[in-house]
Amino acid sequence: MWDSESESVTGRHYDNELLSSTKHTLQTDRFEQRGKSWFVATDVPSDFMVQIRDVSFHLHKYPLLSRSAKMNRIIYDSREIDLSKISMDDIPGGPEAFELAAKFCYGIAVDLTATNISGLRCAAEYLEMTEDLEEGNLIFKTEAFLSYVVLSSWRDSILVLKSCESLSPWAENLQIVRRCSESIAWKACANPKGIRWQYTGKPRDVSSPNWSEMKDSSPSRSPVPPDWWFEDVSILRIDHFVRVITAIKVKGMRYELIGASITHYAAKSLPGLIKEGSTSGFAEEESSGGMAGMAVSGHWKGGLHMIVAGNRDDPSSTSQIRDQRMIIESLISIIPPQKDSVSCSFLLQMLRMANLLKVAPALVTELEKRVGMQFEQATLADLLIPCYNKTDQTLYDVDLVQRLLEHFLVQEQMDMETTGRQSMQEVMQRSGNSNAKMRVARLVDSYLTEVSRDKNLSLTKFQVLAEALPESARSCDDGLYRAIDSYLKAHPTLSEHERKKLCRVMDCQKLSMDACMHAAQNERLPLRVVVQVLFSEQVKLSNSITSNALKETGGSHYQPMVQNRKTLLEGTPQSFQEGWAAAKKDINTLKFELETVKTKYLELQHDMENLQRQFDKVTKPKQQSAWSSGWKKLSKITKLSAMENNDASQNNVAQARKAPRRWRNSIS
């Protein structure tokens, strides 16, 4: 019951003892809810109402005044003589937190849990329920619960941090977010055997352990995986996740685990980030709503695309795009700087979404540099990123791949400059760099083959990307030839000059036999390129025959006919350079001569094998004359082969000049 003698309602002045004393209390044990209103279960009628949003609380003044300095100030400063109603829509925690605080003022037992403690702590701070008014006030009790109960438990720390999402900036100012983040980081980096595990109750990954079972099992039977904490922290909002990862970095966790946790979080928070399957086929795309049509088939689940390609005037779509952009930017900023902390495929998928969502250019550039550090790990499916630039009509973002390749080459150059001293480790590193360049060359050739089918791809872009790598990166130009042929097939209107310019990026000497045979009958290639291909193949066969013959006969000083690409171009016969239009009639002759040389080579190889068998049978000195006769036979065969080769070449050339012209047929 209220003490009516101590109550003063004749003005805005109250007895000081009343504001700091707890003797004026109302006997009750519960609150009653009627619709959206709360009432104190007592016979004394309420004289004060607090309105919080759409919920009203019918209370009494003095239990609130005795423990809330804010209530004292509101009532004291009010212009109304008898203030009976106030509104507190801005109280952190909302009606739920105020209900608990009001019950505490009435002396009703309040059950503190991990789900309500953060809101109640912020509400107590808002109501200024300090020790100056009452010993053991709400701020003191909630702080004690946070420090001694919540922060000692993994599960409670996660849940409290999760509940802080709706309490900004109060939770930040009261250091609840910082303390929970550091508690989580400490437990994530500690020995799992020393932690009292309790799971948050969220769906966990297959590799995550059952914490309740693991607590009772022996460590040897149920070892704790290093990623046990990934699933729990992935339920946090992005800003709180960043705080946790930052704290974990400070405590020295391995960068591979940090990168894996970021990948896990991104897979759950970004729809469509993880591809369901890969494809190397060429996907047609259409523009939709001013944006380039989205995805290469098989790369997207479609969630984010539906958001971006939807109605731009829809507030929900705009909000989702903004949230996705914030997640991308935050994750980029916390990726460990070490190479291989995350996969190249993950970086490229992040880059795809960053370009789509118009992430800050500085972060996109940083992400491109990270991809360049491990570009040799990329796959063709990851590089097929649509072009979202409205001014560029190409289907895929070729300029992006060009920048990634430049970052890769810059990183390779920096690695070579930093290796000053020669050691076995550095030699192995250089060998690895060479292999990385070869893998990148094969990747670029495959990418060129894929994007060459785009009719809007300019010749300059194709040529610049093809020539970006040094010649030493390609041991074979078959992939580059395939890309050139694909580009010629998709762009039949190219002039002769443009086709010659395109073919200059290819080295005919680095083509395999199959590629040479295909090029010899490819009508899309310029005639000069066809002649260079045939001549280079003839030179390679001649060098091979001469080299093998000299090796069998003991020759030591062998000089190939053509050593490099420049010599090949300069050493082309004068008759081929004078008139390319009239050279078609010589192609069949060259092909016949090529087959003849191959036949002679097989015969010579057969004779050499016979001589080798005869040599194996010679075991006595008296048979030395037979061995000498064998070498004489070899020299005669070599001379006869050379003479027959020259005679056949002259006869065939004469017959070919008399014969009518034969046109090439493409077998592509």
Secondary structure, 3 states (H helix, E strand, C coil): CCCHHHCCCCCCCCCHHHHHCCCCCCCCCCEEEECCEEEECCCCCCCEEEEECCEEEEECHHHHHCCCHHHHHHHHHCCCCCCCEEECCCCCCHHHHHHHHHHHHCCCCCCCCCCCHHHHHHHHHHHCCCCCCCCCCHHHHHHHHHHHHHCCCHHHHHHHHHHHHHCCCHHHHCCHHHHHHHHHHHHHHCCHHHCCCCCCCCCCCCCCCCHHHHHHCCCCCCCCCCCCCHHHHCCCCHHHHHHHHHHHHHCCCCHHHHHHHHHHHHHHHCCCCCCCCCCCCCCCCCCECCECCCCCCCCCCCHHHHHHCCCCCCHHHHHHHHHHHHHHHHHHHHCCCCCCCCCHHHHHHHHHHHHHCCCCHHHHHHHHHHHHHCHHHCCHHHHCCECCCCCCCCCECHHHHHHHHHHHHHHHHHHHHHCCCCCHHHHHHHHHHHHHHHHHHHHHHHHHHHHCCCCCCCHHHHHHHHCCCCHHHCCCCHHHHHHHHHHHHHCCCCCHHHHHHHHCCCCHHHCCHHHHHHHHCCCCCCHHHHHHHHHHHHHHHHHHHHHHHHHHHCCCCCCCCCCCHHHHHHCCCHHHHHCCCCHHHHHHHHHHHHHHHHHHHHHHHHHHHHHHHHHHHCCCHHHHHHHHHHHHHHHHHHHHHHHHHHHHHHHHHHHHHHCCCCCCCCCC
